[in-house]
Amino acid sequence: MPLELIDKRDNWELIRDEIAAILAAETINQQAKATAAAKDPTLWTFRVFIERSRPWEMLSETEDVLFPIVNVWFDNLNINAAASAITSPQTSDATIFNIDVIAGAKTLKSVGDGHLSADKTATLDCQRIVRLVRNILFSVPKDSQKPGDNYYFLNLPGVVGGRRLQAINSFQADQDKQALAIAAARLVLAVRHIETSLEDPGNTFDLLQMDTTFNETGEADYQFDLT
C-alpha cells in the first residue's frame, strides 16, 4: 500500500539541532553568571551554527572582538543490528556528530617592542571554548532532578539513550597575510538513540490478491485486487 505523506524529521536531525540549542542557551547562561561574578562575560561567549561547511567565514578581521564559533554537524549513523528490528524502530549506536570550534585572533602590539601573537591567542581561545562545550554537555548540576537537567539525554528522553565523547582533535592555527590567525578543534560526540519511520496499523483484509509483472525495460508493474 502506498505510504502516507512523509512529513517529519528524523531523530538524528532533532538531536543535531538540540545539541546546538543547548550550547546556544548555555553560552547566554554562562555570560549572565560571569557578569554576576564580576568576570568578563566575553570569555564565555561563542556563536552557534549548524551544518556550516565554511564557518570561519563568519570571522571578520574588522571586528573589534572576534567571538569564537561553534558549528554542529551530522557525520554518520550506524545501526546496531542486534538491538534493532527489521522494521521501526531502529537503534543507532552510535550516530556521530562533530562539534567544530573555531577561534580567530589578530596580532596586536603589546607594551614595549613586543606583540601579542595571534596564533597563540587563537589557539588558547579555541581551547577555552572546547573546554566550555565539553563541560556544558557533560556536567551534572547539583539539583539535577528534572529530565534533561544534566543533558545526558540531550533534552530528548525516550529518543536518546546516552552520549559519549569519542575524541577531541586540535588543528594548528593558520595565519593569513592580514595577520589574522584561525585555530580550530573538533569534538566528536557519539549518541545512542532510536530512529523511527512511518507506522500505520493498516486494515485487515479477508482476501488480498497481488500480481507483479515486469515490462521490457525492467520496470515493475504492481497490481492488487481487493474484490
Secondary structure by P-SEA (a helix, b strand, c coil): ccccccccccaaaaaaaaaaaaaaaaaaaaaaaaaaaccccccccccccccccccccccccccccbbbbbbbbbcccccccccccccccbbbcbbbbbbbbbbbbccccccccccccaaaaaaaaaaaaaaaaaaaacccccccccccccccccccccccccccccbbbbbccccccccbbbbbbbbbbbbbbbbbccccbbbbbcbbbbbbbbccccbbbbbbbcc
